[in-house]
Amino acid sequence: MKINEVTEVAIDPKRSNYANNKYSDANKYGQRMQRMIDKDAVEAGFVLDDELWGKVSSLGSMLSEIPDGLAKTPQEAIQKSRMSKEEMAKVGSMMAKFEKWEKSKPTAQADEPEDDEFAAPSDDEIARQADRAARG
């Protein structure tokens, strides 16, 4: 067997990590739940009380790890999170608002070097300054 036969693999960048997982929608929803309780979302007004925050965190984590995590199905994750129907309804409406907010949020710009007033001069700049100083 040649090395190129071992290393050549058909990689499709459009394929998701969840392509073969029948719970891929639940996994993605769990990840969105976890993003809803992160710092940026809380600063945008998606605030939950501590008890509900813990339940949302737990449910989001379990959903994103199905079927390999603590829960094997979405129904099992919901049962283990101990969320009431009222809490589920509240979180569901917040998730709908969060998804709209997340889509309207500006995307990150490409990394561009910022002008840094405290940046050290380059070697070329130091050499030019030394030449100017030597000439008087």
C-alpha positions in Angstrom: 0.0 0.0 0.0 1.3 3.4 -0.9 1.3 6.4 1.4 -1.0 8.5 -0.8 -3.6 5.7 -0.6 -3.5 6.0 3.1 -3.6 9.8 3.4 -6.0 10.6 0.6 -9.5 10.9 2.1 -12.5 12.4 0.5 -13.4 15.4 2.7 -16.6 17.2 2.1 -16.5 20.5 4.1 -20.3 20.9 3.8 -20.9 17.7 5.7 -21.8 18.2 9.3 -20.3 16.2 12.2 -23.9 15.2 12.8 -24.6 13.8 9.3 -25.0 10.2 10.6 -26.7 11.1 13.8 -30.5 10.9 13.8 -30.6 13.4 16.6 -28.7 16.1 14.8 -31.5 18.6 15.2 -31.6 18.0 18.9 -27.8 18.4 19.1 -28.0 21.7 17.3 -30.9 22.9 19.4 -28.9 22.0 22.6 -26.0 24.0 21.3 -28.3 27.0 20.6 -29.6 26.7 24.2 -26.1 26.8 25.5 -25.4 29.9 23.4 -28.6 31.5 24.8 -27.1 31.5 28.3 -23.6 32.7 27.4 -22.3 36.2 28.2 -23.2 37.9 24.9 -26.8 36.7 25.0 -27.2 37.7 28.7 -25.9 41.1 27.9 -28.5 41.3 25.1 -31.3 40.7 27.6 -31.8 36.9 27.6 -31.8 36.7 31.4 -33.1 33.7 33.4 -33.3 33.2 37.1 -30.6 31.0 38.6 -32.8 27.9 38.9 -34.1 28.1 35.3 -30.6 29.0 34.1 -29.3 25.7 35.6 -32.1 23.7 34.0 -31.5 25.3 30.6 -27.8 24.7 30.9 -28.4 21.0 31.9 -30.9 20.4 29.1 -28.8 22.2 26.5 -25.8 20.1 27.5 -27.7 16.8 27.4 -29.3 17.6 24.1 -26.0 18.5 22.4 -24.5 15.2 23.6 -27.3 12.8 22.5 -26.9 9.8 22.1 -23.5 9.6 23.7 -24.1 11.7 26.8 -26.3 11.4 29.9 -29.5 11.1 27.8 -30.0 8.8 24.9 -33.1 10.6 23.5 -34.5 14.1 23.6 -37.4 12.9 25.7 -35.0 11.5 28.3 -33.0 14.7 28.3 -36.2 16.7 29.0 -37.2 14.4 31.8 -33.7 14.5 33.4 -33.7 18.4 33.3 -36.8 18.5 35.5 -38.3 21.4 33.7 -42.0 22.0 34.1 -44.3 22.6 31.1 -44.5 26.3 32.0 -40.7 26.6 32.1 -40.5 24.7 28.8 -42.9 27.2 27.2 -40.9 30.1 28.6 -37.6 28.7 27.3 -39.2 27.9 24.0 -40.4 31.5 23.5 -37.0 32.8 24.6 -35.3 30.5 22.1 -37.4 31.9 19.2 -36.4 35.4 20.2 -32.8 34.4 20.7 -32.6 32.8 17.2 -33.9 36.0 15.6 -31.4 38.0 17.7 -28.6 35.7 16.7 -29.4 36.0 13.0 -29.6 39.8 13.2 -26.3 40.0 15.1 -23.5 41.4 12.9 -21.0 38.8 11.7 -17.4 39.0 12.8 -15.2 41.0 10.4 -12.0 39.5 9.0 -9.0 40.0 11.2 -7.5 43.2 10.2 -4.5 44.7 11.9 -5.5 47.5 14.1 -3.5 50.7 14.5 -1.8 50.2 17.9 -0.3 53.4 19.2 1.8 51.5 21.6 3.2 49.0 19.1 7.0 48.8 18.9 8.6 50.2 15.7 9.8 47.7 13.1 13.5 47.0 12.6 13.4 49.0 9.4 11.9 52.0 11.2 14.6 51.8 13.9 17.3 51.7 11.2 15.8 54.7 9.4 15.7 56.6 12.7 19.3 55.7 13.5 20.4 56.9 10.0 18.6 60.2 10.4 20.2 60.7 13.8 23.7 59.9 12.5 23.3 62.4 9.6 22.4 65.1 12.1 
